């Protein structure tokens, strides 16, 4: 029994607990265990199937990173696990929970770790959730997709407020108000500033989408809020003193979402990633031109 609770074992278990919880918090750009714990609670309340998929994908990703000997600090901070968690959530949301989907989640979760490591070392742009997007599209192409986990939005809130709140939940494929409020709580405990920008982003996305020819049901369920919310938080971390640039990124992500949907592929978080890359590249070009002319 003493060997089981040796300092080495306790240290390793602590590493895994930190990595697991922080992986979920990294979905919201946070590095806090309590944030990750609340997100796990939100997923549990929404659907045990989603929880199983998320845990399977995250653990597979962390296992791949641990076996490969990747940076321990990045591992502990959840940088290698959040894509796996999103893969698990996305696959279950698309095709339900089965032995086939669990196998695919495990495989793609393992693959996500070396892909993330390559991006962190070689890719010139912030990786964000691009690994999840790539592997999520591969899973979508391989699996028959069904509305296995239908959304059930509430009608007790004003439409705009409902869409904004549910938009935060949709970051984790959660479609109920209780789960969405827990996501909001987790983000607020992680950073009130990031929480504020997420709400502003979700509101921006909802208002922009309201002027487009999008399905009213999709708008009501918050499907046009989560990409803008993520874009607003991500861009605020880089352009915190340029609110117009942040709002432009949120609006751009909303405009990109129906374009990707028209291509016949699920957008996932691609609009958020593409908008952040485009805004970042444009800002870098403008900064270089100013430096050249000064």
C-alpha positions, 0 to 999 in steps of 0.5 A: 500500500505504501508503494501505491501512495508513494510520492512518485505515484502521487505526483503522477496522479496530480499531473493527470488530474491537472492535465485533464481538468485544464484540458477542458478549461483550455477550450475557453482559453483558461488554465484553471482546474475549477473551470475545467471541473465546472465544464465537466459538470455541465457536460454531465448534466447535458448528456452522459454520452457526451461526457463519455466521449469527451473523457475518452478523447481527452484521455487518449490525447493526454496519453499520446502526449505522455507516451511521446514525452512532450513538454510536461508543463504544456501537458499539465496546462491542458494544451495537448488535451483540449482538442481530444476532448472536442473530438470526443464531444463532436463525434458523439454529437454527430453520430452518438455513442457506440463502440465504433465512435469510441474507437474513432475518438480514441484513435483521433484523440491519440493523433491530436497530440502529435499534430498539436506538438507539430503546430506548436513548434512549426506552425507560424499561426496560433493553432487554436482548435485547428487540430480538432477541426481537421480530425472532426471533418475526417470523422464526419466523412467516415461516420454516418451522422444522425441528430443523435443528441437533439437540442432543447432550447428554452422559450422562457427567455427573450430570443436574443438573450437566449441565443447569447447564453446558449451560444456559450454552451454550444462551444462544448456542443451543449444545448440546454440553458442549465449547461450553458449557464454553467459554462458562463460560470466556469468562464467567469471564475476563470476570467471575468474579462474573458467572460465579458468578451465572450458575451459581447462576441456571442451577442455580436454573432447573434445580431450579425446572423439575425441580418442574414438568411439563417434558420431561425431555429439555429439562431435560437439554439445559439449556433451563431454565437459560439464562434463569435464568442471564441473569436472575441476571447481569442482576439482580446488576448492579443488585441485587448486595447483594440475593441473594434478589431475584436468585434470585427473578428466576431462579425467575420466569424459569423459571416464565414459560418454559413459559407462553410455550411454551404460547402456541405461540411459542418463548420465546427469552430473553423469560422472562429479559427479562420477569422482570428488568423485573418485578423491577425495576418491583416494586423501584422501586415499593417504593422509592417507597413507602418514600420516600413514607412516610419 
